[in-house]
Amino acid sequence: MTAEDLQPYQRIVQDVKDQVRLGRLTGNDKLPSTRELADHYGVAPGTVQRALTELRTEGVVYSHQGRGSFIRESAIDAVADPTSQAIKRLEEQVAELAERLDRLEASDDKRS
C-alpha cells in the first residue's frame, strides 16, 4: 500500500511510527501541538486527533491533558516490524539458554 492509498490520518500515524523506527523520535519526546501537526500535514485538527487516538491505542504515544502528546518509552517495540520482533525474541531466548548452560556447566564443575 502506497502513501497515496492511505487516509490522511493514516499517513500521520505511519510518519510518526517511521520517525520512531528511525530514531528521530524517542521515548518521552514531545510531539508538536495538534495545530502545528495539522499545519505541517495540511489537514484539519480533527484528522490529527484521529491519528493521535490511533497512536495511543497502538501504544506509540501517551497524552497528558494540557501538556500534549509524548512518545512512549516502549514505542520502538510497538512500531517494530514483525521480523524485527521475531529476531529480538530469538535473541532473548538464545541469551536465556546461554545463561542456563553456563549455570549447568558451573554446577558440573563444582561436582567434579
N, CA, C and O of each residue as an XYZ file, in Angstrom:
448
protein
N       0.834     -1.161      0.000
C       0.000      0.000      0.000
C       0.894      1.245      0.000
O       1.781      1.367      0.845
N       0.675      2.139     -0.912
C       1.483      3.352     -1.000
C       0.886      4.438     -0.119
O      -0.249      4.322      0.344
N       1.658      5.497      0.111
C       1.191      6.609      0.934
C      -0.070      7.237      0.351
O      -0.917      7.740      1.088
N      -0.190      7.206     -0.969
C      -1.365      7.790     -1.608
C      -2.622      6.986     -1.319
O      -3.726      7.528     -1.380
N      -2.476      5.703     -1.004
C      -3.615      4.842     -0.711
C      -4.127      5.033      0.716
O      -5.222      4.574      1.043
N      -3.368      5.690      1.552
C      -3.730      5.853      2.953
C      -4.615      7.077      3.158
O      -4.521      8.066      2.430
N      -5.476      6.983      4.165
C      -6.250      8.140      4.593
C      -5.281      9.152      5.218
O      -4.206      8.760      5.671
N      -5.634     10.442      5.254
C      -4.721     11.439      5.829
C      -4.280     11.110      7.260
O      -3.109     11.287      7.597
N      -5.205     10.634      8.107
C      -4.797     10.313      9.478
C      -3.829      9.134      9.495
O      -2.933      9.078     10.337
N      -4.007      8.188      8.564
C      -3.110      7.034      8.495
C      -1.706      7.450      8.063
O      -0.722      6.852      8.500
N      -1.607      8.457      7.219
C      -0.286      8.957      6.814
C       0.447      9.561      8.007
O       1.659      9.398      8.148
N      -0.296     10.260      8.863
C       0.317     10.838     10.064
C       0.793      9.716     10.988
O       1.915      9.749     11.494
N      -0.069      8.729     11.199
C       0.291      7.573     12.041
C       1.555      6.916     11.505
O       2.490      6.648     12.259
N       1.580      6.659     10.206
C       2.736      5.995      9.587
C       3.991      6.853      9.713
O       5.073      6.331      9.982
N       3.858      8.156      9.521
C       5.015      9.042      9.615
C       5.595      9.052     11.028
O       6.812      8.996     11.199
N       4.733      9.122     12.035
C       5.225      9.103     13.422
C       5.920      7.778     13.718
O       6.990      7.758     14.327
N       5.318      6.678     13.290
C       5.946      5.364     13.501
C       7.293      5.282     12.788
O       8.256      4.755     13.344
N       7.364      5.796     11.570
C       8.633      5.783     10.834
C       9.689      6.596     11.560
O      10.852      6.198     11.617
N       9.291      7.738     12.119
C      10.259      8.570     12.846
C      10.763      7.864     14.102
O      11.927      8.012     14.474
N       9.895      7.103     14.751
C      10.314      6.312     15.915
C      11.270      5.219     15.463
O      12.331      5.026     16.056
N      10.886      4.502     14.402
C      11.701      3.406     13.882
C      13.096      3.892     13.500
O      14.080      3.179     13.700
N      13.182      5.109     12.949
C      14.464      5.664     12.501
C      15.242      6.342     13.628
O      16.366      6.800     13.420
N      14.648      6.406     14.814
C      15.334      7.021     15.951
C      15.237      8.531     15.993
O      15.904      9.167     16.809
N      14.430      9.114     15.138
C      14.261     10.579     15.149
C      13.375     11.012     16.306
O      13.492     12.133     16.800
N      12.490     10.124     16.737
C      11.664     10.342     17.919
C      11.952      9.199     18.879
O      11.955      8.031     18.490
N      12.195      9.546     20.135
C      12.489      8.530     21.142
C      11.589      8.739     22.351
O      10.823      9.701     22.415
N      11.693      7.831     23.299
C      10.855      7.866     24.483
C      10.806      9.210     25.162
O      11.835      9.843     25.396
N       9.591      9.644     25.478
C       9.289     10.890     26.171
C       9.477     12.150     25.329
O       9.316     13.256     25.845
N       9.816     12.008     24.043
C       9.852     13.185     23.163
C       8.442     13.734     23.043
O       7.485     12.972     22.906
N       8.310     15.052     23.093
C       7.013     15.701     22.956
C       6.724     15.932     21.481
O       7.572     16.428     20.739
N       5.520     15.566     21.069
C       5.090     15.834     19.703
C       4.647     17.290     19.598
O       4.253     17.893     20.597
N       4.709     17.856     18.399
C       4.168     19.206     18.225
C       2.681     19.233     18.592
O       2.035     18.188     18.677
N       2.151     20.430     18.806
C       0.743     20.571     19.151
C      -0.142     20.094     18.006
O       0.314     19.941     16.872
N      -1.403     19.864     18.317
C      -2.361     19.454     17.293
C      -2.388     20.464     16.156
O      -2.388     20.085     14.985
N      -2.410     21.742     16.495
C      -2.446     22.789     15.472
C      -1.184     22.757     14.602
O      -1.261     22.884     13.380
N      -0.027     22.587     15.244
C       1.224     22.518     14.480
C       1.249     21.303     13.556
O       1.679     21.397     12.407
N       0.785     20.164     14.066
C       0.738     18.963     13.224
C      -0.249     19.145     12.074
O       0.029     18.734     10.948
N      -1.402     19.761     12.351
C      -2.392     19.999     11.304
C      -1.801     20.892     10.217
O      -1.990     20.630      9.030
N      -1.088     21.941     10.614
C      -0.444     22.822      9.631
C       0.626     22.073      8.843
O       0.719     22.208      7.623
N       1.427     21.286      9.547
C       2.519     20.547      8.903
C       1.989     19.581      7.843
O       2.533     19.499      6.742
N       0.930     18.853      8.180
C       0.393     17.841      7.262
C      -0.688     18.389      6.338
O      -1.144     17.690      5.433
N      -1.098     19.633      6.560
C      -2.130     20.227      5.724
C      -3.490     19.572      5.896
O      -4.222     19.360      4.929
N      -3.819     19.252      7.151
C      -5.083     18.593      7.450
C      -5.805     19.364      8.560
O      -5.248     20.286      9.156
N      -7.042     18.973      8.822
C      -7.825     19.569      9.901
C      -7.347     19.031     11.252
O      -6.840     17.912     11.327
N      -7.505     19.824     12.324
C      -7.125     19.343     13.657
C      -7.809     18.022     14.039
O      -7.213     17.210     14.746
N      -9.044     17.796     13.588
C      -9.738     16.551     13.877
C      -9.025     15.342     13.280
O      -9.042     14.253     13.854
N      -8.401     15.543     12.126
C      -7.639     14.458     11.487
C      -6.427     14.106     12.342
O      -6.094     12.933     12.510
N      -5.775     15.128     12.877
C      -4.624     14.901     13.762
C      -5.089     14.182     15.022
O      -4.422     13.260     15.492
N      -6.236     14.598     15.577
C      -6.755     13.937     16.777
C      -7.030     12.456     16.511
O      -6.758     11.608     17.361
N      -7.564     12.154     15.340
C      -7.825     10.751     14.994
C      -6.522      9.969     14.923
O      -6.449      8.833     15.390
N      -5.489     10.581     14.336
C      -4.176      9.924     14.265
C      -3.614      9.700     15.667
O      -3.091      8.625     15.958
N      -3.717     10.702     16.535
C      -3.201     10.567     17.897
C      -3.959      9.484     18.668
O      -3.369      8.745     19.456
N      -5.263      9.398     18.435
C      -6.057      8.347     19.082
C      -5.548      6.972     18.659
O      -5.391      6.078     19.491
N      -5.296      6.811     17.378
C      -4.784      5.525     16.890
C      -3.393      5.241     17.468
O      -3.112      4.113     17.875
N      -2.533      6.245     17.508
C      -1.185      6.064     18.060
C      -1.250      5.714     19.544
O      -0.445      4.915     20.021
N      -2.192      6.298     20.279
C      -2.368      5.930     21.696
C      -2.835      4.486     21.813
O      -2.327      3.728     22.638
N      -3.804      4.109     20.985
C      -4.338      2.742     21.010
C      -3.239      1.720     20.721
O      -3.213      0.642     21.315
N      -2.339      2.064     19.811
C      -1.259      1.148     19.437
C      -0.074      1.204     20.400
O       0.900      0.474     20.220
N      -0.145      2.059     21.417
C       0.917      2.130     22.412
C       2.139      2.903     21.974
O       3.219      2.717     22.535
N       1.993      3.768     20.982
C       3.134      4.546     20.493
C       3.268      5.860     21.256
O       4.380      6.304     21.541
N       2.132      6.487     21.588
C       2.166      7.758     22.311
C       1.282      7.690     23.541
O       0.424      6.816     23.670
N       1.512      8.634     24.442
C       0.612      8.863     25.571
C       0.383     10.355     25.629
O       1.214     11.135     25.163
N      -0.739     10.756     26.200
C      -1.084     12.175     26.248
C      -1.412     12.585     27.675
O      -1.925     11.802     28.474
N      -1.093     13.853     27.966
C      -1.461     14.474     29.238
C      -2.287     15.703     28.910
O      -1.854     16.558     28.136
N      -3.474     15.798     29.491
C      -4.349     16.933     29.261
C      -3.601     18.237     29.556
O      -3.061     18.419     30.647
N      -3.578     19.119     28.594
C      -2.953     20.421     28.768
C      -1.447     20.438     28.563
O      -0.847     21.510     28.488
N      -0.836     19.281     28.472
C       0.627     19.228     28.291
C       1.014     18.738     26.915
O       2.058     19.130     26.393
N       0.187     17.881     26.309
C       0.490     17.409     24.970
C       0.632     15.910     24.883
O       0.301     15.172     25.811
N       1.138     15.477     23.728
C       1.348     14.050     23.463
C       2.838     13.761     23.401
O       3.626     14.569     22.911
N       3.206     12.592     23.907
C       4.602     12.213     24.034
C       4.803     10.795     23.511
O       3.884      9.976     23.535
N       6.011     10.516     23.041
C       6.368      9.173     22.588
C       6.590      8.291     23.816
O       7.284      8.684     24.753
N       6.000      7.105     23.805
C       6.204      6.149     24.909
C       7.622      5.590     24.868
O       8.223      5.461     23.802
N       8.137      5.264     26.033
C       9.450      4.614     26.123
C       9.458      3.314     25.313
O      10.455      2.970     24.678
N       8.336      2.604     25.346
C       8.233      1.307     24.680
C       7.782      1.427     23.224
O       7.426      0.422     22.609
N       7.791      2.639     22.665
C       7.274      2.840     21.305
C       8.031      2.029     20.269
O       7.430      1.545     19.310
N       9.333      1.871     20.440
C      10.113      1.137     19.439
C       9.600     -0.298     19.319
O       9.609     -0.871     18.230
N       9.152     -0.878     20.437
C       8.580     -2.230     20.386
C       7.245     -2.225     19.644
O       6.917     -3.176     18.934
N       6.480     -1.150     19.813
C       5.165     -1.063     19.180
C       5.251     -0.881     17.668
O       4.344     -1.283     16.939
N       6.337     -0.278     17.196
C       6.435      0.000     15.765
C       7.347     -0.963     15.024
O       7.435     -0.914     13.797
N       8.017     -1.826     15.747
C       8.942     -2.755     15.095
C       8.182     -3.677     14.156
O       7.082     -4.135     14.466
N       8.776     -3.936     13.025
C       8.137     -4.844     12.084
C       8.189     -6.264     12.652
O       9.033     -6.559     13.499
N       7.302     -7.140     12.197
C       7.235     -8.499     12.761
C       8.551     -9.261     12.683
O       8.867    -10.035     13.586
N       9.317     -9.056     11.626
C      10.599     -9.755     11.504
C      11.551     -9.310     12.596
O      12.219    -10.136     13.218
N      11.619     -8.003     12.832
C      12.491     -7.481     13.886
C      12.059     -7.991     15.249
O      12.894     -8.336     16.085
N      10.744     -8.036     15.472
C      10.244     -8.535     16.747
C      10.608    -10.003     16.936
O      10.986    -10.416     18.032
N      10.494    -10.788     15.871
C      10.841    -12.209     15.951
C      12.326    -12.386     16.240
O      12.705    -13.239     17.042
N      13.158    -11.595     15.599
C      14.607    -11.666     15.829
C      14.928    -11.296     17.269
O      15.752    -11.944     17.915
N      14.274    -10.253     17.768
C      14.517     -9.829     19.151
C      14.132    -10.938     20.131
O      14.865    -11.216     21.081
N      12.965    -11.579     19.892
C      12.556    -12.682     20.770
C      13.556    -13.832     20.717
O      13.883    -14.419     21.749
N      14.043    -14.156     19.523
C      15.033    -15.229     19.383
C      16.330    -14.878     20.110
O      16.932    -15.728     20.766
N      16.754    -13.620     19.989
C      17.973    -13.200     20.693
C      17.799    -13.352     22.201
O      18.713    -13.800     22.893
N      16.625    -12.979     22.707
C      16.361    -13.105     24.140
C      16.368    -14.580     24.566
O      16.890    -14.918     25.628
N      15.795    -15.443     23.744
C      15.777    -16.867     24.059
C      17.183    -17.458     24.039
O      17.526    -18.265     24.904
N      17.993    -17.070     23.070
C      19.372    -17.560     22.999
C      20.150    -17.100     24.233
O      20.905    -17.880     24.814
N      19.973    -15.850     24.633
C      20.666    -15.340     25.813
C      20.244    -16.117     27.060
O      21.078    -16.449     27.902
N      18.944    -16.404     27.173
C      18.450    -17.168     28.313
C      19.027    -18.582     28.316
O      19.435    -19.086     29.362
N      19.060    -19.214     27.161
C      19.627    -20.569     27.067
C      21.122    -20.566     27.391
O      21.621    -21.491     28.034
N      21.826    -19.543     26.954
C      23.260    -19.451     27.247
C      23.480    -19.322     28.752
O      24.404    -19.930     29.292
N      22.650    -18.544     29.431
C      22.753    -18.407     30.885
C      22.490    -19.747     31.579
O      23.192    -20.117     32.520
N      21.483    -20.457     31.110
C      21.162    -21.761     31.696
C      22.314    -22.740     31.501
O      22.673    -23.480     32.418
N      22.886    -22.738     30.314
C      24.010    -23.615     30.028
C      25.194    -23.273     30.931
O      25.849    -24.170     31.463
N      25.469    -21.977     31.106
C      26.567    -21.554     31.989
C      26.329    -22.050     33.418
O      27.256    -22.517     34.080
N      25.091    -21.947     33.885
C      24.778    -22.416     35.245
C      24.955    -23.930     35.354
O      25.479    -24.428     36.350
N      24.517    -24.659     34.325
C      24.669    -26.120     34.326
C      26.133    -26.509     34.333
O      26.547    -27.399     35.077
N      26.907    -25.846     33.510
C      28.349    -26.160     33.444
C      29.034    -25.800     34.745
O      29.940    -26.510     35.182
N      28.619    -24.712     35.372
C      29.218    -24.308     36.657
C      28.886    -25.332     37.739
O      29.739    -25.659     38.563
N      27.653    -25.840     37.741
C      27.286    -26.823     38.762
C      28.002    -28.159     38.515
O      28.327    -28.868     39.467
N      28.250    -28.504     37.242
C      29.005    -29.727     36.924
C      30.443    -29.575     37.377
O      31.036    -30.533     37.873
N      31.025    -28.376     37.217
C      32.415    -28.140     37.630
C      32.552    -28.287     39.143
O      33.576    -28.771     39.625
N      31.543    -27.878     39.890
C      31.594    -27.978     41.349
C      31.541    -29.429     41.808
O      32.122    -29.791     42.831
N      30.835    -30.255     41.036
C      30.709    -31.668     41.384
C      31.975    -32.449     41.084
O      32.237    -33.469     41.720
N      32.757    -31.987     40.132
C      33.942    -32.724     39.696
C      35.083    -32.606     40.662
O      36.150    -33.174     40.429
